[in-house]
């Protein structure tokens, strides 16, 4: 999936999670969740986040490859445990959820992901940037607008 799709899906799920979890700092929760939804693609130098961190992304891509260990559940789980240990559970939960949302959306693509790298490869039928991703993008935007409009 492309950056814009990851962010829109994260926004929509984030709004639902805020309603469900009622975090003490909802905007911080949503911001961290959306940022984390972009992080797994740090292993792709041509991605939006990869371009922002430049050489660091190239090092990760060279050593780990794209859609390798960075596209597994290990990193968000470790981040969550570490943030709880440091006393920042809200940040940890938001980050882990956003990161996992990215993985779940990438599971819909033909390339898929290894949730438990190098095992458990799950892939779908959507071509990244293709017509079905566009359908998903606009469907989720529509749901997000409907959800937000329900608050007014």
DSSP file (Angstrom, degrees, kcal/mol; ACC not computed):
  #  RESIDUE AA STRUCTURE BP1 BP2  ACC     N-H-->O    O-->H-N    N-H-->O    O-->H-N    TCO  KAPPA ALPHA  PHI   PSI    X-CA   Y-CA   Z-CA
    1    1 A X              0   0    0      0, 0.0     2,-0.2     0, 0.0   127,-0.1   0.000 360.0 360.0 360.0 157.5    0.0    0.0    0.0
    2    2 A X    >>  -     0   0    0      1,-0.1     4,-2.3    45,-0.0     3,-0.5  -0.493 360.0-102.9 -91.0 162.7    1.0    3.6   -0.5
    3    3 A X  H 3> S+     0   0    0      1,-0.2     4,-2.5     2,-0.2     5,-0.2   0.891 119.4  53.0 -48.9 -49.9    1.7    6.2    2.2
    4    4 A X  H 3> S+     0   0    0      1,-0.2     4,-2.3     2,-0.2    -1,-0.2   0.863 109.7  48.5 -61.5 -36.2   -1.6    7.9    1.7
    5    5 A X  H <> S+     0   0    0     -3,-0.5     4,-2.5     2,-0.2     5,-0.3   0.918 110.3  51.0 -70.2 -42.8   -3.6    4.7    2.1
    6    6 A X  H  X S+     0   0    0     -4,-2.3     4,-2.2     1,-0.2    -2,-0.2   0.918 113.4  45.9 -58.4 -43.2   -1.7    3.7    5.3
    7    7 A X  H  X S+     0   0    0     -4,-2.5     4,-2.8    -5,-0.2    -2,-0.2   0.915 112.5  48.5 -69.5 -43.5   -2.4    7.1    6.8
    8    8 A X  H  X S+     0   0    0     -4,-2.3     4,-2.4     2,-0.2    -2,-0.2   0.919 113.7  46.8 -64.4 -43.1   -6.1    7.2    5.9
    9    9 A X  H  X S+     0   0    0     -4,-2.5     4,-2.7     2,-0.2     5,-0.3   0.920 113.2  49.9 -64.0 -42.4   -6.7    3.7    7.2
   10   10 A X  H  X S+     0   0    0     -4,-2.2     4,-2.9    -5,-0.3    -2,-0.2   0.909 110.0  50.7 -62.6 -42.1   -4.7    4.6   10.4
   11   11 A X  H  X S+     0   0    0     -4,-2.8     4,-2.5     2,-0.2    -2,-0.2   0.938 112.4  46.5 -59.5 -47.3   -6.8    7.8   10.8
   12   12 A X  H  X S+     0   0    0     -4,-2.4     4,-1.9     2,-0.2    -2,-0.2   0.951 117.2  41.5 -62.8 -50.1  -10.1    5.9   10.5
   13   13 A X  H  X S+     0   0    0     -4,-2.7     4,-2.7     1,-0.2    -1,-0.2   0.879 112.9  56.4 -66.2 -36.1   -9.1    3.1   12.9
   14   14 A X  H  X S+     0   0    0     -4,-2.9     4,-2.5    -5,-0.3    -1,-0.2   0.905 105.4  50.2 -60.8 -42.5   -7.5    5.7   15.2
   15   15 A X  H  X S+     0   0    0     -4,-2.5     4,-1.7     1,-0.2    -1,-0.2   0.913 112.4  47.8 -61.9 -42.5  -10.8    7.6   15.5
   16   16 A X  H  X S+     0   0    0     -4,-1.9     4,-2.0     1,-0.2    -2,-0.2   0.906 111.8  49.9 -64.0 -41.1  -12.6    4.4   16.3
   17   17 A X  H  X S+     0   0    0     -4,-2.7     4,-3.8     2,-0.2     5,-0.5   0.868 106.3  55.3 -67.3 -36.4  -10.0    3.4   18.9
   18   18 A X  H  X S+     0   0    0     -4,-2.5     4,-2.1     1,-0.2    -1,-0.2   0.921 109.8  47.0 -61.0 -42.6  -10.2    6.8   20.5
   19   19 A X  H  < S+     0   0    0     -4,-1.7    -1,-0.2    -5,-0.2    -2,-0.2   0.896 119.4  40.3 -63.6 -40.4  -13.9    6.3   21.0
   20   20 A X  H  < S+     0   0    0     -4,-2.0    -2,-0.2    -5,-0.1    -1,-0.2   0.915 126.8  30.1 -75.8 -45.6  -13.3    2.8   22.3
   21   21 A X  H  < S-     0   0    0     -4,-3.8    -3,-0.2    -5,-0.1    -2,-0.2   0.702  84.6-150.3 -92.6 -22.1  -10.3    3.3   24.5
   22   22 A X     <  -     0   0    0     -4,-2.1    -4,-0.1    -5,-0.5    -3,-0.1   0.941  20.4-157.0  50.0  58.4  -10.9    7.0   25.6
   23   23 A X    >   -     0   0    0     -5,-0.2     3,-0.5     1,-0.1    -1,-0.1  -0.282  22.1-121.0 -65.9 152.8   -7.2    7.8   25.9
   24   24 A X  T 3  S+     0   0    0      1,-0.3     2,-0.4     2,-0.1    -1,-0.1   0.813 110.5  33.9 -65.4 -30.8   -6.3   10.7   28.2
   25   25 A X  T 3> S+     0   0    0      1,-0.1     4,-2.5     2,-0.0    -1,-0.3  -0.743  72.4 174.3-123.1  81.6   -4.6   12.6   25.3
   26   26 A X  H <> S+     0   0    0     -3,-0.5     4,-2.5    -2,-0.4     5,-0.2   0.850  77.2  50.3 -62.5 -37.1   -6.6   11.6   22.2
   27   27 A X  H  > S+     0   0    0      2,-0.2     4,-2.5     1,-0.2    -1,-0.2   0.893 112.0  48.0 -70.1 -37.4   -4.8   13.9   19.8
   28   28 A X  H  > S+     0   0    0      2,-0.2     4,-2.7     1,-0.2     5,-0.3   0.927 111.5  51.5 -63.5 -44.7   -1.4   12.6   20.9
   29   29 A X  H  X S+     0   0    0     -4,-2.5     4,-2.4     1,-0.2    -2,-0.2   0.931 112.9  44.9 -56.0 -48.3   -2.7    9.1   20.6
   30   30 A X  H  X S+     0   0    0     -4,-2.5     4,-2.4     2,-0.2    -1,-0.2   0.888 112.9  50.5 -66.5 -40.5   -3.9    9.8   17.0
   31   31 A X  H  X S+     0   0    0     -4,-2.5     4,-2.4     2,-0.2    -2,-0.2   0.929 113.5  44.3 -64.6 -45.4   -0.7   11.6   16.0
   32   32 A X  H  X S+     0   0    0     -4,-2.7     4,-2.8     2,-0.2    -2,-0.2   0.916 112.8  52.6 -65.5 -42.7    1.6    8.7   17.2
   33   33 A X  H  X S+     0   0    0     -4,-2.4     4,-1.3    -5,-0.3    -2,-0.2   0.918 112.2  44.7 -59.2 -45.3   -0.7    6.1   15.7
   34   34 A X  H  < S+     0   0    0     -4,-2.4     4,-0.5     2,-0.2    -1,-0.2   0.893 113.3  50.0 -69.5 -39.6   -0.6    7.8   12.3
   35   35 A X  H >X S+     0   0    0     -4,-2.4     3,-1.6     1,-0.2     4,-0.9   0.935 110.2  51.0 -61.2 -45.3    3.2    8.4   12.4
   36   36 A X  H 3X S+     0   0    0     -4,-2.8     4,-0.7     1,-0.3     3,-0.3   0.793  98.1  66.9 -64.1 -27.9    3.7    4.7   13.3
   37   37 A X  H 3< S+     0   0    0     -4,-1.3    -1,-0.3     1,-0.2    -2,-0.2   0.685 106.0  43.1 -66.9 -16.2    1.6    3.7   10.4
   38   38 A X  H X4 S+     0   0    0     -3,-1.6     3,-1.2    -4,-0.5    -1,-0.2   0.669  93.5  84.1 -97.4 -21.1    4.3    5.1    8.1
   39   39 A X  H >< S+     0   0    0     -4,-0.9     3,-2.5    -3,-0.3     4,-0.2   0.831  76.0  64.9 -59.1 -41.4    7.4    3.7   10.0
   40   40 A X  G >< S+     0   0    0     -4,-0.7     3,-1.1     1,-0.3    27,-0.3   0.815  94.8  62.3 -55.9 -27.6    7.6    0.1    8.6
   41   41 A X  G X  S+     0   0    0     -3,-1.2     3,-1.9     1,-0.3     9,-0.3   0.333  70.5  99.2 -81.0  10.2    8.4    1.6    5.2
   42   42 A X  G <  S+     0   0    0     -3,-2.5    19,-0.3     1,-0.3    -1,-0.3   0.705  73.7  67.2 -64.0 -17.8   11.6    3.1    6.6
   43   43 A X  G <  S+     0   0    0     -3,-1.1     2,-0.5    -4,-0.2    -1,-0.3   0.369  89.5  72.3 -83.8   6.2   13.2    0.0    5.0
   44   44 A X    X   -     0   0    0     -3,-1.9     3,-2.3     1,-0.1     6,-0.4  -0.918  67.6-161.0-122.1 103.2   12.3    1.4    1.5
   45   45 A X  T 3  S+     0   0    0     -2,-0.5     9,-0.1     1,-0.3    13,-0.1   0.744  91.4  56.1 -57.0 -24.4   14.5    4.4    0.5
   46   46 A X  T 3  S+     0   0    0      4,-0.1    -1,-0.3    11,-0.1     2,-0.0   0.545  88.8  99.1 -85.5  -6.6   12.0    5.5   -2.1
   47   47 A X  S <> S-     0   0    0     -3,-2.3     4,-2.5    -6,-0.3     5,-0.2  -0.270  89.8-106.0 -74.6 166.3    9.1    5.7    0.4
   48   48 A X  H  > S+     0   0    0      1,-0.2     4,-1.4     2,-0.2    -1,-0.1   0.941 123.2  39.8 -57.5 -49.4    7.9    9.0    1.9
   49   49 A X  H  > S+     0   0    0      1,-0.2     4,-1.8     2,-0.2    -1,-0.2   0.869 112.5  57.1 -70.8 -34.7    9.5    8.2    5.3
   50   50 A X  H  > S+     0   0    0     -6,-0.4     4,-0.9    -9,-0.3     7,-0.4   0.889 106.8  49.0 -60.8 -39.6   12.6    6.7    3.6
   51   51 A X  H  < S+     0   0    0     -4,-2.5    -1,-0.2     1,-0.2    -2,-0.2   0.839 108.1  55.2 -68.0 -33.1   13.2    9.9    1.8
   52   52 A X  H  < S+     0   0    0     -4,-1.4    -2,-0.2     1,-0.2    -1,-0.2   0.865 116.2  35.2 -68.7 -36.1   12.8   11.9    5.0
   53   53 A X  H >< S+     0   0    0     -4,-1.8     3,-1.7     1,-0.2    -1,-0.2   0.463  89.7 179.0-101.0  -2.1   15.5    9.9    6.8
   54   54 A X  T >X  +     0   0    0     -4,-0.9     4,-1.5     1,-0.3     3,-0.8  -0.111  65.3  23.3  51.9-113.5   17.7    9.4    3.7
   55   55 A X  H 3> S+     0   0    0      1,-0.3     4,-2.2     2,-0.2    -1,-0.3   0.829 119.1  61.0 -60.4 -35.5   20.9    7.5    4.3
   56   56 A X  H <> S+     0   0    0     -3,-1.7     4,-2.2     1,-0.2    -1,-0.3   0.896 104.3  50.2 -58.2 -40.8   19.5    5.7    7.4
   57   57 A X  H <> S+     0   0    0     -3,-0.8     4,-2.8    -7,-0.4   -12,-0.2   0.882 107.9  53.1 -65.0 -39.0   16.8    4.2    5.2
   58   58 A X  H  X S+     0   0    0     -4,-1.5     4,-2.4     2,-0.2    -2,-0.2   0.883 108.5  50.2 -64.6 -38.0   19.4    3.0    2.7
   59   59 A X  H  X S+     0   0    0     -4,-2.2     4,-2.5     2,-0.2     5,-0.3   0.936 112.7  46.2 -64.8 -46.0   21.3    1.3    5.5
   60   60 A X  H  X>S+     0   0    0     -4,-2.2     4,-3.1     1,-0.2     5,-0.8   0.923 113.6  49.2 -62.3 -44.3   18.1   -0.4    6.8
   61   61 A X  H  X5S+     0   0    0     -4,-2.8     4,-1.3   -19,-0.3    -1,-0.2   0.909 113.1  46.9 -61.9 -43.0   17.2   -1.5    3.2
   62   62 A X  H  <5S+     0   0    0     -4,-2.4    -2,-0.2    -5,-0.2    -1,-0.2   0.908 121.7  35.2 -66.4 -42.7   20.6   -2.8    2.5
   63   63 A X  H  <5S+     0   0    0     -4,-2.5    -2,-0.2    -5,-0.2    -3,-0.2   0.855 135.8  18.4 -83.2 -35.4   20.9   -4.8    5.8
   64   64 A X  H  <5S-     0   0    0     -4,-3.1     5,-0.4    -5,-0.3    -3,-0.2   0.652  94.6-139.1-112.0 -20.0   17.3   -5.9    6.3
   65   65 A X    ><< -     0   0    0     -4,-1.3     3,-0.8    -5,-0.8     2,-0.3   0.050  37.2 -59.6  76.9 165.4   15.6   -5.6    2.9
   66   66 A X  T 3  S+     0   0    0      1,-0.2   -25,-0.1    -5,-0.1   -22,-0.1  -0.676 120.5   9.4 -86.9 139.2   12.1   -4.3    2.2
   67   67 A X  T 3  S+     0   0    0     -2,-0.3    47,-0.3   -27,-0.3    -1,-0.2   0.837 104.0 112.2  60.3  37.1    9.2   -6.1    3.8
   68   68 A X  S X  S-     0   0    0     -3,-0.8     3,-1.5    45,-0.1    46,-0.3   0.283  91.3 -25.6-101.3-127.1   11.6   -8.2    5.9
   69   69 A X  G >  S+     0   0    0     -5,-0.4     3,-1.1     1,-0.3     6,-0.4   0.786 133.4  63.6 -64.2 -28.1   11.9   -8.0    9.7
   70   70 A X  G 3  S+     0   0    0     -5,-0.3    -1,-0.3     1,-0.3   -28,-0.1   0.717 100.2  55.6 -68.9 -18.0   10.7   -4.3    9.7
   71   71 A X  G <  S+     0   0    0     -3,-1.5    43,-0.4    43,-0.1    -1,-0.3  -0.244  96.5  87.9-105.7  43.3    7.4   -5.6    8.3
   72   72 A X  S <> S-     0   0    0     -3,-1.1     4,-0.5    41,-0.1     3,-0.4  -0.808  88.4-107.2-130.6 173.9    6.8   -8.1   11.2
   73   73 A X  H  > S+     0   0    0     42,-3.0     4,-1.7    -2,-0.3     5,-0.2   0.518  99.2  85.3 -81.0  -5.3    5.2   -7.9   14.6
   74   74 A X  H  > S+     0   0    0     41,-0.3     4,-2.5    -5,-0.2     5,-0.2   0.930  87.6  48.6 -64.1 -46.6    8.6   -8.0   16.4
   75   75 A X  H  > S+     0   0    0     -6,-0.4     4,-2.6    -3,-0.4     5,-0.2   0.936 112.9  44.3 -65.4 -48.8    9.3   -4.2   16.3
   76   76 A X  H  X S+     0   0    0     -4,-0.5     4,-2.3     1,-0.2    -1,-0.2   0.878 114.3  51.7 -65.1 -33.2    5.9   -3.0   17.5
   77   77 A X  H  X S+     0   0    0     -4,-1.7     4,-2.4     2,-0.2    -2,-0.2   0.930 111.9  45.7 -66.0 -44.2    5.9   -5.6   20.3
   78   78 A X  H  X S+     0   0    0     -4,-2.5     4,-2.5     2,-0.2    -2,-0.2   0.909 113.1  50.2 -64.5 -42.2    9.4   -4.5   21.4
   79   79 A X  H  X S+     0   0    0     -4,-2.6     4,-2.6    -5,-0.2     5,-0.2   0.912 110.6  50.3 -62.5 -42.5    8.5   -0.8   21.2
   80   80 A X  H  X S+     0   0    0     -4,-2.3     4,-2.2    -5,-0.2    -2,-0.2   0.943 112.6  45.4 -61.0 -49.4    5.3   -1.4   23.3
   81   81 A X  H  X S+     0   0    0     -4,-2.4     4,-2.3     1,-0.2    -2,-0.2   0.910 114.1  49.4 -62.1 -42.4    7.1   -3.3   26.0
   82   82 A X  H  X S+     0   0    0     -4,-2.5     4,-2.0     1,-0.2    -1,-0.2   0.903 111.2  48.6 -64.4 -42.2    9.9   -0.8   26.1
   83   83 A X  H  X>S+     0   0    0     -4,-2.6     5,-3.5     2,-0.2     4,-0.6   0.865 111.1  50.0 -69.1 -35.3    7.5    2.2   26.4
   84   84 A X  H ><5S+     0   0    0     -4,-2.2     3,-1.0     3,-0.2     5,-0.2   0.925 109.7  51.8 -65.0 -43.7    5.5    0.5   29.1
   85   85 A X  H 3<5S+     0   0    0     -4,-2.3    -2,-0.2     1,-0.3    -1,-0.2   0.880 110.5  48.3 -58.8 -39.3    8.8   -0.1   31.0
   86   86 A X  H 3<5S-     0   0    0     -4,-2.0    -1,-0.3    -5,-0.1    -2,-0.2   0.558 122.6-106.5 -79.9  -7.9    9.7    3.6   30.7
   87   87 A X  T <<5S+     0   0    0     -3,-1.0    -3,-0.2    -4,-0.6     3,-0.1   0.709  89.6 111.0  91.6  21.9    6.2    4.6   31.9
   88   88 A X     >< +     0   0    0     -5,-3.5     4,-2.0    -6,-0.1     3,-0.2  -0.493  26.0 152.6-122.9  62.0    4.7    5.8   28.6
   89   89 A X  H  >  +     0   0    0      1,-0.2     4,-3.1    -5,-0.2     5,-0.3   0.855  70.0  58.4 -64.1 -34.8    2.1    3.1   27.8
   90   90 A X  H  > S+     0   0    0      1,-0.2     4,-2.4     2,-0.2    -1,-0.2   0.932 109.1  45.1 -59.6 -45.5   -0.2    5.5   25.8
   91   91 A X  H  > S+     0   0    0     -3,-0.2     4,-2.7     2,-0.2     5,-0.2   0.922 114.4  49.9 -62.6 -44.5    2.7    6.2   23.4
   92   92 A X  H  X S+     0   0    0     -4,-2.0     4,-2.7     2,-0.2     5,-0.2   0.919 112.3  45.3 -62.4 -45.9    3.5    2.5   23.2
   93   93 A X  H  X S+     0   0    0     -4,-3.1     4,-2.5     2,-0.2     5,-0.2   0.927 114.7  48.1 -64.9 -44.3    0.0    1.3   22.5
   94   94 A X  H  X S+     0   0    0     -4,-2.4     4,-2.5    -5,-0.3     5,-0.2   0.923 114.5  46.3 -62.6 -43.8   -0.6    4.0   19.9
   95   95 A X  H  X S+     0   0    0     -4,-2.7     4,-2.8    -5,-0.2     5,-0.3   0.943 113.4  48.0 -64.0 -47.9    2.7    3.2   18.2
   96   96 A X  H  X S+     0   0    0     -4,-2.7     4,-2.3    -5,-0.2    -1,-0.2   0.890 113.7  47.9 -61.9 -39.3    2.1   -0.5   18.2
   97   97 A X  H  X S+     0   0    0     -4,-2.5     4,-2.4    -5,-0.2    -1,-0.2   0.930 113.1  46.8 -68.2 -44.5   -1.4   -0.1   16.9
   98   98 A X  H  X S+     0   0    0     -4,-2.5     4,-1.8    -5,-0.2    -2,-0.2   0.916 114.0  48.0 -62.4 -43.3   -0.4    2.2   14.1
   99   99 A X  H  X S+     0   0    0     -4,-2.8     4,-1.9     1,-0.2    -1,-0.2   0.917 112.4  49.1 -62.5 -44.4    2.5    0.0   13.1
  100  100 A X  H  X S+     0   0    0     -4,-2.3     4,-2.7    -5,-0.3    -1,-0.2   0.859 105.6  57.5 -66.4 -35.8    0.2   -3.1   13.1
  101  101 A X  H  X S+     0   0    0     -4,-2.4     4,-2.4     2,-0.2    -1,-0.2   0.910 105.4  51.9 -59.5 -41.6   -2.3   -1.2   11.0
  102  102 A X  H  X S+     0   0    0     -4,-1.8     4,-2.4     1,-0.2    -2,-0.2   0.942 110.6  47.5 -58.8 -47.3    0.4   -0.7    8.4
  103  103 A X  H  X S+     0   0    0     -4,-1.9     4,-1.4     1,-0.2    -2,-0.2   0.909 110.7  51.7 -62.1 -42.2    1.2   -4.5    8.5
  104  104 A X  H  < S+     0   0    0     -4,-2.7     4,-0.5     1,-0.2    -1,-0.2   0.890 111.1  47.0 -64.2 -39.2   -2.5   -5.4    8.2
  105  105 A X  H >< S+     0   0    0     -4,-2.4     3,-1.1     1,-0.2     4,-0.3   0.890 110.2  52.8 -70.8 -36.3   -3.0   -3.2    5.2
  106  106 A X  H >< S+     0   0    0     -4,-2.4     3,-1.3     1,-0.3     6,-0.5   0.755  96.6  68.7 -68.3 -22.4    0.2   -4.5    3.5
  107  107 A X  T 3< S+     0   0    0     -4,-1.4    -1,-0.3     1,-0.3    -2,-0.2   0.756  92.1  61.1 -64.6 -22.5   -1.2   -8.0    4.1
  108  108 A X  T <  S+     0   0    0     -3,-1.1    18,-2.6    -4,-0.5    17,-0.7   0.630  91.1  89.3 -77.8 -13.5   -3.8   -7.1    1.4
  109  109 A X  B <  S-a  126   0A   0     -3,-1.3    15,-3.0    -4,-0.3    18,-0.2  -0.402  88.7-114.1 -86.7 162.5   -1.2   -6.6   -1.2
  110  110 A X  S    S+     0   0    0     16,-2.2    17,-0.1     1,-0.2    -1,-0.1   0.802 117.8  51.2 -63.5 -30.4    0.3   -9.2   -3.6
  111  111 A X  S    S+     0   0    0     15,-0.3    -1,-0.2     1,-0.1    -4,-0.1   0.827  91.1 178.6 -76.8 -31.7    3.7   -8.9   -1.9
  112  112 A X        -     0   0    0     -6,-0.5     2,-0.3    -3,-0.1    11,-0.3  -0.040  22.8 -94.3  63.4-166.8    2.2   -9.4    1.5
  113  113 A X  E     -B  122   0B   0      9,-2.3     9,-3.0    -6,-0.1     2,-0.8  -0.956  13.0-122.7-144.1 160.5    4.2   -9.5    4.8
  114  114 A X  E >   -B  121   0B   0    -43,-0.4     3,-1.1   -46,-0.3     7,-0.2  -0.878  25.2-171.7-102.7  95.7    5.8  -12.0    7.1
  115  115 A X  E 3  S+     0   0B   0      5,-1.4   -42,-3.0    -2,-0.8   -41,-0.3   0.864  89.5  31.0 -59.6 -36.3    4.1  -11.2   10.4
  116  116 A X  E >  S-B  119   0B   0      3,-0.9     3,-2.7     4,-0.4    -1,-0.3  -0.569 117.5-115.3-117.9  64.9    6.5  -13.6   12.3
  117  117 A X  T <  S+     0   0    0     -3,-1.1     3,-0.1     1,-0.4   -49,-0.1  -0.066  93.3  14.0 -46.5 134.5    9.5  -13.1   10.0
  118  118 A X  T 3  S+     0   0    0      1,-0.0    -1,-0.4   -46,-0.0     3,-0.1  -0.924 128.5  54.8 -91.0  14.7   10.7  -15.2    8.3
  119  119 A X  E <  S+B  116   0B   0     -3,-2.7    -3,-0.9     1,-0.2    -1,-0.0  -0.435  86.7  40.7-100.8 174.7    7.7  -17.3    8.9
  120  120 A X  E     -     0   0B   0      1,-0.2    -5,-1.4    -5,-0.1     2,-0.6   0.942  65.5-166.4  56.1  63.6    3.9  -16.9    8.3
  121  121 A X  E     -B  114   0B   0     -7,-0.2     2,-0.5    -3,-0.1    -7,-0.2  -0.717   5.9-174.1 -84.3 121.8    3.8  -15.1    5.0
  122  122 A X  E     +B  113   0B   0     -9,-3.0    -9,-2.3    -2,-0.6     2,-0.3  -0.967   7.7 169.1-119.2 129.8    0.4  -13.6    4.3
  123  123 A X        -     0   0    0     -2,-0.5   -13,-0.2   -11,-0.3   -15,-0.2  -0.976  12.3-162.9-141.0 157.1   -0.5  -11.9    1.0
  124  124 A X        -     0   0    0    -15,-3.0   -15,-0.2    -2,-0.3   -16,-0.1  -0.091  35.3 -93.8-116.1-147.9   -3.6  -10.6   -0.7
  125  125 A X  S    S+     0   0    0    -17,-0.7     2,-0.4    -2,-0.1   -16,-0.2   0.385  78.2 108.6-119.4  -0.5   -4.7   -9.7   -4.2
  126  126 A X  B     -a  109   0A   0    -18,-2.6   -16,-2.2     6,-0.1     2,-0.4  -0.672  58.7-139.8 -91.0 132.0   -4.2   -5.9   -4.3
  127  127 A X    >   -     0   0    0     -2,-0.4     3,-2.6   -18,-0.2     6,-0.5  -0.750  33.6-106.1 -84.4 131.3   -1.4   -4.3   -6.4
  128  128 A X  T 3  S+     0   0    0     -2,-0.4     3,-0.1     1,-0.3    -1,-0.1  -0.389 106.4   6.7 -58.9 124.8    0.3   -1.4   -4.6
  129  129 A X  T 3  S+     0   0    0      1,-0.2    -1,-0.3    -2,-0.2    -2,-0.0   0.469 107.1 126.9  80.4   2.3   -0.9    1.8   -6.3
  130  130 A X  S <> S-     0   0    0     -3,-2.6     4,-1.9     1,-0.1    -1,-0.2  -0.094  79.0 -86.0 -84.8-174.6   -3.4   -0.2   -8.4
  131  131 A X  H  > S+     0   0    0      1,-0.2     4,-2.2     2,-0.2     5,-0.1   0.867 124.9  53.1 -62.1 -39.6   -7.2    0.3   -8.9
  132  132 A X  H  > S+     0   0    0      1,-0.2     4,-2.4     2,-0.2    -1,-0.2   0.849 106.9  51.8 -70.1 -31.9   -8.1   -1.8   -5.9
  133  133 A X  H  > S+     0   0    0     -6,-0.5     4,-2.9     2,-0.2    -1,-0.2   0.906 108.9  51.6 -66.5 -38.7   -5.9    0.2   -3.6
  134  134 A X  H  X S+     0   0    0     -4,-1.9     4,-2.5     2,-0.2     5,-0.2   0.900 109.1  50.5 -61.6 -41.1   -7.6    3.3   -5.0
  135  135 A X  H  X S+     0   0    0     -4,-2.2     4,-2.4     2,-0.2    -2,-0.2   0.935 112.0  47.0 -61.6 -46.9  -11.0    1.8   -4.2
  136  136 A X  H  X S+     0   0    0     -4,-2.4     4,-2.7     2,-0.2     5,-0.3   0.936 111.3  52.5 -59.7 -47.1   -9.8    1.0   -0.6
  137  137 A X  H  X S+     0   0    0     -4,-2.9     4,-2.3     1,-0.2    -2,-0.2   0.937 114.1  40.4 -55.5 -52.1   -8.5    4.5   -0.2
  138  138 A X  H  X S+     0   0    0     -4,-2.5     4,-2.2     2,-0.2    -1,-0.2   0.834 113.6  54.4 -71.7 -31.5  -11.7    6.2   -1.2
  139  139 A X  H  X S+     0   0    0     -4,-2.4     4,-2.2    -5,-0.2    -1,-0.2   0.928 111.8  44.2 -64.6 -44.6  -13.9    3.8    0.7
  140  140 A X  H  X S+     0   0    0     -4,-2.7     4,-2.7     2,-0.2    -2,-0.2   0.885 111.1  53.8 -70.2 -37.6  -12.0    4.4    3.9
  141  141 A X  H  X S+     0   0    0     -4,-2.3     4,-2.6    -5,-0.3    -1,-0.2   0.929 109.5  49.6 -58.4 -44.3  -12.0    8.2    3.3
  142  142 A X  H  X S+     0   0    0     -4,-2.2     4,-2.4     1,-0.2    -2,-0.2   0.921 111.6  47.4 -61.4 -44.8  -15.8    8.0    2.9
  143  143 A X  H  X S+     0   0    0     -4,-2.2     4,-2.6     2,-0.2    -1,-0.2   0.894 111.6  51.5 -63.4 -39.8  -16.1    6.0    6.2
  144  144 A X  H  X S+     0   0    0     -4,-2.7     4,-2.8     2,-0.2     5,-0.2   0.924 110.3  47.9 -63.2 -45.2  -13.8    8.5    7.9
  145  145 A X  H  X S+     0   0    0     -4,-2.6     4,-2.7     1,-0.2    -2,-0.2   0.921 112.8  48.9 -62.2 -44.2  -15.9   11.5    6.7
  146  146 A X  H  X S+     0   0    0     -4,-2.4     4,-1.1     2,-0.2    -2,-0.2   0.914 113.0  47.7 -61.1 -42.6  -19.1    9.7    7.8
  147  147 A X  H  < S+     0   0    0     -4,-2.6     3,-0.5     1,-0.2     4,-0.3   0.939 114.2  45.1 -65.4 -46.9  -17.6    8.9   11.2
  148  148 A X  H >< S+     0   0    0     -4,-2.8     3,-1.5     1,-0.2     4,-0.2   0.890 110.0  55.3 -65.4 -38.4  -16.3   12.4   11.8
  149  149 A X  H >< S+     0   0    0     -4,-2.7     3,-1.4     1,-0.3    -1,-0.2   0.754  95.0  68.6 -66.8 -22.0  -19.6   14.0   10.6
  150  150 A X  T 3< S+     0   0    0     -4,-1.1    -1,-0.3    -3,-0.5    -2,-0.2   0.667  89.8  64.0 -70.1 -14.4  -21.5   11.9   13.2
  151  151 A X  T <         0   0    0     -3,-1.5    -1,-0.3    -4,-0.3    -2,-0.2   0.594 360.0 360.0 -82.1 -10.7  -19.8   14.1   15.9
  152  152 A X    <         0   0    0     -3,-1.4    -1,-0.2    -4,-0.2    -2,-0.2   0.412 360.0 360.0-109.1 360.0  -21.6   17.2   14.7
